[in-house]
Amino acid sequence: MNSNVLNNENLNTGVLAESSSGTEFYADQLSAGNDFAKTPAVEPKKTGTTTEKRRLTKSERTRRREKTVSFVVLFIVCVLFLIPLLYMIGTSFKSDLDLQLHPEKLFPSAWSEWTLKHYEGFIVREGKIDNMPVWMFNSLWSTLATVLLTVIVDLITAYAFVFLKFRIKNSLLRFLILWMAIPGVIGSAPSFAIYSSIRNSLSIQSDFGTYAYIYMWLVIPGITGIFNLLLMRNFFVSIPKDIIDSAKTDGASHATIFFKIVVPLAKSTIMLIVLFTFTGSWNSLTWPQLLLSGEKSYWNTVTVALTGYTGGSAASTMGIQMATSVFALIPIVIIFIITQNKMIDGLASSGIKG
């Protein structure tokens, strides 16, 4: 009886020791000569924490490798895109001699070869006002007009597609999407034929009238971009209908909903369209060159004027051409800096939805 009690006490002592230490133990009862004096502790269950840590470490290593590879690839792509830009800027500062001897170098070969010669005279050249400011003005005002009209047309049209009901809405939307598959250059020939026939029928005599008519035809085709319209339409689709329904319940008209609700919400998408339209209109070449061929040289846009430097020897024209290209790039850089903060938001909110 006493032996059994002693054994139970030994076991209890072992359990208490195990619960307090959480490790394998041996009960200190050797002096009692008990068979249960040596009692092994129950090993704790493995929780798999070590394995999870190993797996987590492997996943982290995989992510780091992917990030490193992505960084290297993006860095190479950025360098490839920057090389032409650096070559353009560097060549604009080269002397004519350096252009002849070292045309392959990004920058002038020596400090003595750096020059501002190609930038001099952009405003006044040989005592006369140079055409460069006029070209910049032509490109700037026509581009701004295209941007303004594009935003207005896209806002109104997208609002009609989303918030108004009419029979052919879905069919018209499908037609516009299919029309995007047709290259725009296909419409150049018939558009130019219409332009020429109307111009001949009007018999415009004054230079200002001719200039205004030509640039009207430069601006109007640029406002019909279907891609920008779809961007705006898809953003309007994402606007919660409860907001519009609440406004209608309060007696708001379509004009009130448009100007006070829809347009303020579409700021990011508007800035995105401004960037796309400004870049496309400013860099446009084929259509302006078709309309301005044979006209007065100071009516040209910057892009059309740049094609005039392709003749002659490389050294005599390349420096001026690159300097003009630098000037032509400045508005694009400015508009990108202004709109870059809203560009990602506009893309995210205007994703193509079904």
C-alpha positions as CSV (number, residue, x, y, z in Angstrom):
1,M,0.0,0.0,0.0
2,N,2.8,2.4,0.9
3,S,4.7,1.4,-2.2
4,N,1.7,2.2,-4.4
5,V,1.3,5.6,-2.8
6,L,4.9,6.3,-3.3
7,N,4.7,5.3,-6.9
8,N,1.8,7.6,-7.5
9,E,3.7,10.5,-5.8
10,N,6.7,9.7,-8.0
11,L,4.5,9.9,-11.1
12,N,2.9,13.1,-10.0
13,T,6.3,14.6,-9.3
14,G,7.4,13.6,-12.8
15,V,4.3,15.1,-14.5
16,L,4.7,18.4,-12.6
17,A,8.4,18.5,-13.6
18,E,7.4,17.8,-17.2
19,S,4.7,20.5,-17.3
20,S,7.1,23.1,-15.8
21,S,10.1,22.3,-18.0
22,G,8.4,21.0,-21.2
23,T,11.4,18.7,-21.8
24,E,12.4,15.1,-21.2
25,F,13.2,14.4,-17.6
26,Y,14.1,11.7,-15.1
27,A,12.4,11.7,-11.7
28,D,14.9,12.0,-8.9
29,Q,13.7,8.9,-7.0
30,L,16.7,6.6,-7.3
31,S,17.3,6.7,-3.5
32,A,13.8,5.1,-3.0
33,G,14.7,2.1,-5.1
34,N,11.5,2.5,-7.1
35,D,10.9,0.7,-10.4
36,F,9.3,3.9,-11.6
37,A,12.2,6.0,-10.6
38,K,13.3,6.5,-14.2
39,T,10.2,7.9,-15.9
40,P,10.7,9.4,-19.4
41,A,8.8,12.5,-20.3
42,V,6.3,12.7,-23.1
43,E,7.9,14.5,-26.1
44,P,6.0,17.5,-27.3
45,K,4.3,17.3,-30.7
46,K,6.2,18.7,-33.6
47,T,4.3,21.8,-34.9
48,G,6.2,21.9,-38.2
49,T,7.4,25.5,-37.5
50,T,10.9,24.6,-38.7
51,T,9.6,23.2,-42.0
52,E,7.4,26.3,-42.5
53,K,10.3,28.5,-41.9
54,R,12.3,26.6,-44.5
55,R,9.5,26.8,-47.0
56,L,9.1,30.5,-46.3
57,T,12.8,31.0,-46.8
58,K,12.7,29.2,-50.2
59,S,9.7,31.3,-51.3
60,E,11.5,34.4,-50.3
61,R,14.6,33.4,-52.2
62,T,12.4,32.7,-55.3
63,R,10.8,36.1,-55.0
64,R,14.2,37.8,-54.7
65,R,15.5,35.9,-57.8
66,E,12.4,37.0,-59.7
67,K,12.8,40.6,-58.6
68,T,16.4,40.6,-59.5
69,V,15.7,39.2,-63.0
70,S,12.9,41.6,-63.5
71,F,15.1,44.5,-62.5
72,V,17.8,43.5,-64.8
73,V,15.4,43.1,-67.8
74,L,13.7,46.4,-67.1
75,F,17.1,48.1,-66.7
76,I,18.2,46.8,-70.1
77,V,14.9,47.9,-71.7
78,C,15.2,51.4,-70.2
79,V,18.8,51.7,-71.4
80,L,17.7,50.7,-74.9
81,F,15.0,53.4,-74.9
82,L,17.4,56.0,-73.5
83,I,20.2,55.5,-76.0
84,P,18.4,57.3,-78.9
85,L,17.3,60.1,-76.5
86,L,20.9,60.6,-75.3
87,Y,22.2,60.4,-78.8
88,M,19.8,63.1,-79.9
89,I,20.8,65.4,-77.0
90,G,24.5,64.7,-77.4
91,T,24.5,65.2,-81.2
92,S,22.8,68.5,-80.9
93,F,25.8,69.9,-79.0
94,K,28.4,68.5,-81.4
95,S,30.4,70.7,-83.8
96,D,30.2,70.0,-87.5
97,L,33.7,68.6,-87.5
98,D,33.0,66.3,-84.7
99,L,29.8,65.1,-86.5
100,Q,31.9,64.2,-89.5
101,L,34.7,62.5,-87.6
102,H,32.8,60.8,-84.7
103,P,29.1,60.4,-85.7
104,E,28.8,57.2,-83.7
105,K,29.6,58.7,-80.3
106,L,26.7,59.7,-78.0
107,F,28.4,63.0,-76.8
108,P,31.1,65.3,-78.2
109,S,34.5,63.6,-78.3
110,A,36.2,66.5,-76.4
111,W,35.3,69.5,-74.3
112,S,36.4,71.8,-77.1
113,E,33.8,70.1,-79.5
114,W,30.8,71.2,-77.3
115,T,28.9,74.0,-79.0
116,L,25.6,75.8,-78.9
117,K,25.8,76.6,-82.6
118,H,22.8,74.5,-83.6
119,Y,20.6,76.2,-80.9
120,E,21.6,79.7,-81.9
121,G,19.3,81.6,-84.2
122,F,16.2,79.6,-83.5
123,I,14.4,82.9,-82.8
124,V,16.4,85.2,-85.1
125,R,18.6,83.8,-87.8
126,E,20.7,86.0,-90.1
127,G,18.7,89.1,-89.1
128,K,15.3,87.5,-89.8
129,I,12.8,85.8,-87.5
130,D,13.4,82.1,-87.8
131,N,10.6,79.7,-88.6
132,M,11.2,77.6,-85.5
133,P,8.9,79.7,-83.2
134,V,6.2,79.7,-85.9
135,W,6.4,75.9,-86.2
136,M,6.2,75.5,-82.5
137,F,3.2,77.8,-82.4
138,N,1.4,75.9,-85.2
139,S,2.0,72.5,-83.5
140,L,1.0,73.8,-80.1
141,W,-2.3,75.5,-80.8
142,S,-3.5,72.7,-83.1
143,T,-2.5,70.1,-80.5
144,L,-4.3,72.0,-77.7
145,A,-7.4,72.4,-79.9
146,T,-7.3,68.7,-80.6
147,V,-7.0,67.8,-77.0
148,L,-9.8,70.1,-75.9
149,L,-12.2,68.9,-78.5
150,T,-11.3,65.3,-77.9
151,V,-12.0,65.5,-74.2
152,I,-15.4,67.3,-74.8
153,V,-16.5,64.8,-77.5
154,D,-15.4,61.7,-75.5
155,L,-17.1,62.9,-72.3
156,I,-20.4,63.6,-74.0
157,T,-20.4,60.5,-76.2
158,A,-19.4,58.2,-73.3
159,Y,-22.1,59.7,-71.1
160,A,-24.7,59.0,-73.8
161,F,-23.5,55.4,-74.2
162,V,-23.7,54.7,-70.4
163,F,-26.5,56.8,-69.0
164,L,-28.9,57.3,-71.9
165,K,-31.1,54.7,-73.5
166,F,-31.6,54.5,-77.2
167,R,-32.2,51.5,-79.5
168,I,-28.9,51.2,-81.5
169,K,-26.6,51.8,-78.5
170,N,-25.2,48.3,-78.3
171,S,-25.0,47.9,-82.1
172,L,-23.2,51.2,-82.4
173,L,-20.7,50.3,-79.7
174,R,-19.9,47.0,-81.4
175,F,-19.4,48.8,-84.7
176,L,-17.0,51.2,-83.1
177,I,-15.0,48.4,-81.6
178,L,-14.8,46.6,-85.0
179,W,-13.8,49.9,-86.6
180,M,-10.7,50.0,-84.4
181,A,-9.3,47.0,-86.4
182,I,-9.1,49.1,-89.6
183,P,-5.8,51.0,-89.9
184,G,-6.3,54.7,-89.9
185,V,-4.1,55.2,-92.9
186,I,-6.7,53.6,-95.1
187,G,-9.0,56.6,-94.6
188,S,-6.3,59.1,-95.6
189,A,-7.0,58.9,-99.3
190,P,-10.8,59.4,-99.2
191,S,-10.4,62.1,-96.5
192,F,-7.9,64.0,-98.6
193,A,-10.2,63.7,-101.7
194,I,-13.0,65.3,-99.6
195,Y,-10.6,67.9,-98.3
196,S,-9.5,68.8,-101.9
197,S,-13.0,68.9,-103.4
198,I,-14.3,71.2,-100.6
199,R,-11.3,73.5,-100.9
200,N,-11.7,73.8,-104.6
201,S,-15.4,74.5,-104.3
202,L,-14.8,77.2,-101.7
203,S,-12.2,79.0,-103.8
204,I,-10.3,80.4,-100.8
205,Q,-8.1,83.3,-101.9
206,S,-6.6,84.7,-98.7
207,D,-3.7,83.2,-96.9
208,F,-5.4,83.3,-93.6
209,G,-8.4,81.5,-94.9
210,T,-6.3,78.8,-96.5
211,Y,-4.3,78.4,-93.3
212,A,-7.5,78.2,-91.2
213,Y,-9.0,75.6,-93.5
214,I,-5.9,73.4,-93.6
215,Y,-5.6,73.4,-89.8
216,M,-9.3,72.7,-89.4
217,W,-8.7,69.5,-91.3
218,L,-5.7,68.8,-89.1
219,V,-7.7,69.1,-85.9
220,I,-11.0,67.5,-86.7
221,P,-9.8,64.0,-87.7
222,G,-7.8,63.9,-84.4
223,I,-10.9,64.1,-82.2
224,T,-12.4,60.9,-83.5
225,G,-10.2,58.4,-81.6
226,I,-12.3,55.4,-80.6
227,F,-9.7,54.1,-78.0
228,N,-10.1,57.2,-75.9
229,L,-13.8,57.0,-76.1
230,L,-13.8,53.4,-74.9
231,L,-11.5,54.4,-72.0
232,M,-14.0,57.1,-70.9
233,R,-17.0,54.9,-71.5
234,N,-15.5,52.1,-69.3
235,F,-14.8,54.5,-66.5
236,F,-18.4,55.7,-66.6
237,V,-19.6,52.1,-66.4
238,S,-17.6,51.7,-63.1
239,I,-19.5,54.6,-61.5
240,P,-22.0,53.1,-58.9
241,K,-25.5,53.4,-60.3
242,D,-26.7,54.3,-56.8
243,I,-25.0,57.7,-57.1
244,I,-26.8,58.5,-60.4
245,D,-30.1,57.1,-59.2
246,S,-29.9,59.2,-56.0
247,A,-29.2,62.3,-58.1
248,K,-32.2,61.6,-60.4
249,T,-34.4,61.0,-57.3
250,D,-33.4,64.5,-56.0
251,G,-34.5,66.0,-59.4
252,A,-31.1,66.4,-61.0
253,S,-31.1,66.8,-64.7
254,H,-28.6,65.1,-67.1
255,A,-26.7,68.4,-67.3
256,T,-26.4,68.5,-63.5
257,I,-25.3,64.9,-63.3
258,F,-22.8,65.4,-66.1
259,F,-21.1,68.5,-64.8
260,K,-21.4,68.0,-61.0
261,I,-21.0,64.2,-60.6
262,V,-19.6,62.5,-63.7
263,V,-16.9,65.0,-64.8
264,P,-15.4,65.5,-61.4
265,L,-15.1,61.7,-60.9
266,A,-13.5,61.3,-64.3
267,K,-10.4,63.6,-63.6
268,S,-7.9,60.7,-63.7
269,T,-9.3,59.4,-67.0
270,I,-9.4,62.9,-68.5
271,M,-5.8,63.4,-67.7
272,L,-4.9,60.1,-69.3
273,I,-6.8,61.0,-72.5
274,V,-5.0,64.4,-72.4
275,L,-1.7,62.6,-72.4
276,F,-2.5,60.2,-75.1
277,T,-4.1,62.8,-77.4
278,F,-1.4,65.4,-76.9
279,T,1.3,62.9,-77.6
280,G,-0.4,61.6,-80.7
281,S,-1.3,64.9,-82.2
282,W,2.0,66.5,-81.5
283,N,3.9,63.7,-83.1
284,S,1.6,63.3,-86.0
285,L,3.4,63.3,-89.4
286,T,1.6,61.5,-92.2
287,W,-1.7,63.5,-92.3
288,P,-0.1,66.9,-91.7
289,Q,2.6,66.2,-94.3
290,L,-0.2,65.3,-96.8
291,L,-2.1,68.5,-96.2
292,L,0.9,70.9,-95.9
293,S,2.8,69.7,-98.9
294,G,3.3,72.5,-101.4
295,E,2.2,75.2,-98.9
296,K,4.2,78.0,-97.3
297,S,7.1,76.7,-95.2
298,Y,6.1,78.7,-92.1
299,W,2.7,76.9,-92.0
300,N,4.4,73.6,-91.2
301,T,4.2,71.9,-87.9
302,V,7.4,70.9,-86.1
303,T,7.3,67.3,-87.2
304,V,6.7,68.3,-90.9
305,A,9.5,70.8,-90.6
306,L,11.9,68.2,-89.3
307,T,11.6,66.2,-92.6
308,G,13.1,69.2,-94.4
309,Y,16.4,68.6,-92.7
310,T,16.8,65.1,-94.3
311,G,18.5,66.4,-97.4
312,G,22.1,67.5,-97.8
313,S,25.2,66.2,-96.0
314,A,24.8,64.7,-92.6
315,A,27.1,67.1,-90.8
316,S,25.4,70.2,-92.1
317,T,21.9,69.1,-91.2
318,M,22.1,66.5,-88.4
319,G,23.1,69.0,-85.7
320,I,20.2,71.4,-86.5
321,Q,17.8,68.4,-86.9
322,M,18.7,67.1,-83.4
323,A,18.5,70.5,-81.8
324,T,15.0,71.0,-83.4
325,S,14.1,67.5,-82.1
326,V,15.1,68.5,-78.6
327,F,12.9,71.6,-78.8
328,A,10.0,69.4,-80.1
329,L,10.4,67.0,-77.2
330,I,10.0,69.7,-74.5
331,P,6.2,70.0,-74.6
332,I,5.9,66.2,-74.5
333,V,8.1,66.0,-71.3
334,I,6.1,68.8,-69.7
335,I,2.7,67.2,-70.4
336,F,4.0,63.9,-69.1
337,I,5.2,65.5,-65.9
338,I,1.8,67.1,-65.4
339,T,-0.2,64.0,-66.0
340,Q,2.0,61.2,-64.7
341,N,0.5,61.2,-61.2
342,K,-3.0,60.6,-62.7
343,M,-1.9,58.2,-65.4
344,I,-1.9,55.0,-63.4
345,D,-5.1,55.9,-61.7
346,G,-6.7,56.5,-65.1
347,L,-5.5,53.2,-66.5
348,A,-6.7,51.3,-63.4
349,S,-10.1,52.9,-63.3
350,S,-10.7,52.6,-67.1
351,G,-9.7,49.0,-67.7
352,I,-11.5,47.3,-70.5
353,K,-14.6,45.7,-69.0
354,G,-17.2,43.5,-70.5
